[in-house]
Structures are given as structure tokens and as C-alpha cells.
Amino acid sequence: MSTPTSNRFSARRQAAAISVIYLMISGIWVYVSNYLLFGQAPVITIETLGEIEAISDGIVVVGTAYLIYLLIHHSIARLQRSEQALMEQRGRLQALSHRLLDIEENERRAIAREPHDEIGQALTGLKLSLETAARLPQAPADAQIAAAVGVANDLIARVRNLSLNLRPAALDDLGLLPALLWHFERYTQQTGVRVDFRHQGLAERRFEHEIETVACRIVQEALTNVARHAQCAEVEVRVWADDALLNLRIEDYGIGFNALRRMNANSSGLLGMEERAAIVGGTLSIESQPGSGTQLVAELPLAPVRAGENHGGGDLS
């Protein structure tokens, strides 16, 4: 790959070469014209000389215009090739980003399944064994067994929370709407922030796997930001779908922030949401000002709805 310095020198060499060629052509033309005028014709009238000069000037103008055309054509062709290469590179980067996010979700799914299926089962067996031992006539061990049962219950809860935090099973098993309802209930229990949720076109409807994952992650990240920064008691979430788009709007009336400055500062949370939306061909915008709350809007394109598919209900009013 050439460096900017080598490209600069290459352009200078090309310009110098073109200038030398043009000067050589001009010099040859001057020599030939003088030879034809004065070497072959000893007597030339003023009228003839004027005609010859006019023709000469015309040829020089046409030649110069043709050289300029070649230079412009060459420059445009190079720009087009550079633009095509840039578009191809951008496409490769988007494909790579898509692949990385897909790997992340697959890893989350695998990690979420392992604690629930293996560690969770083992802890459940431990709990059952301890509960069985507690029924035996061993009074001195009752306190220790009760404590062990408490530890087992705590471990089971921790494993369940770990699994759910990584990836809610409802998203894969039931779809976007049940996963969001479950997440809102759990979010309010953990943070104390109420979620005013209204939807339309989601009931009994499944979307493509990528769309459901992206929508769920955007909502989760947006609510996490509300709990961390907004300093408000309630957040509004609106989700609605038609044949073409799945729309998300998360709005709070908290302290707000300078959205442009935060995006320019490469906030990982905001950029992550924007990147997820872009991966599926969607868009994401954030409007916020200090003291005015925050509104996040995402539009995710959907595949054409199959005939007879139930669009579901809901109320956004």
C-alpha cells in the first residue's frame, strides 16, 4: 500500500512529465511552423500569414483542450477507482462488524445456557439433598442444614440472574414482546424506575432473529443509560411495527446531556446502539439537551410480511 508521501511524489512526477511533454510538443510545433512559413515560402503576404496564424492558434487551442480533457478524464477515473475501493472496504468492515456482533450473541447464548443447564442443575440437586437431610432426626444438624439450603438458594438465584443478564431465554423462545415485558418488570424491581410501555403490531408476531436481538439490545442499553444518568423516576418506551419497519422510541424527562458532545466523545454505549441498528440496515438518532430529557428513536427495516400473518394489537395512545 502506498503512503501519502509516495502518492504526493508520484503526482508531482506525473505533473512534471505532462508539462515536459506539453513543452516538447509546443517547441516542435513552433519549429515546424517557422520552418514551413519562412523556410519553404520566401515571400508570404500579410493575409496568408494571418490565415496561417489563425489555423496555428486553432490547432494549439484544440491540442490544449484535448490534453486538458485527458488530464480530467484520468483524474475522474482515478477518483472513481478510489471511491469503489473505499466502498468495498466499507462493505468488508460492515460484514466484519456484523460477524463480530453475531459471534458475541452466540457466545452470550452459549454462556447463558451453560450456567442454567449444568451449574443450576447441580445446585438444584444439592438443595434437594439438603432438604431431604433436614427431614431426618438429626436435630443438632438442623441449623447447619438450613444455612446450607440458604446458600444453595442464593447460588441458584445468582446463576439465574447471570443467565438472564447475558441473554433472556424469552427472546429466543417467545419473541420480542414477552422478552421486553419480562425485562421491564425486572428492570423496575432492580432500579426503581417505572416503565410506561405501549406497543402496537407486536402481539403474537415474530420477527427475524437479528431484528429481535438488535431491538432488545437497544432497549436494554437505553434503559441502562436512563438508570445510570437520567435521574428520573419514569421512562416511556414505545414500540410499534408495520409491514416495513420496527420502530423504537425511548424517552425520559431526566437531566439530559449534550448528545453531540457525547457522540463525538465516542461513548461506547451510544455508538454500540448505533452500530447495532446499522448492522440490520436501520437508523438510530438521539435528541437530548441538558435539563430537557432524552429521546432515542430507532427504525429497523423488516422483511415483507407473509400473507395471513397476524399483526397483533396494542395501544400507543
Secondary structure, DSSP 8 states (H G I E B T S, - for coil): ---HHHHHHHHHHHHHHHHHHHHHHHHHHHHHHHIIIIIS-S---HHHHHHHHHHHHHHHHHHHHHHHHHHHHHHHHHHHHHHHHHHHHHHHHHHHHHHHHHHHHHHHHHHHHHIIIIIHHHHHHHHHHHHHHHTSS-GGGHHHHHHHHHHHHHHHHHHHHHHHHH--HHHHHT-HHHHHHHHHHHHHHHH--EEEEEEES-TT----HHHHHHHHHHHHHHHHHIIIII--SEEEEEEEE-SSEEEEEEEE-S----HHHHHHTT-HHHHHHHHHHHHTT-EEEEEE-TTS-EEEEEEEE-----TT---------
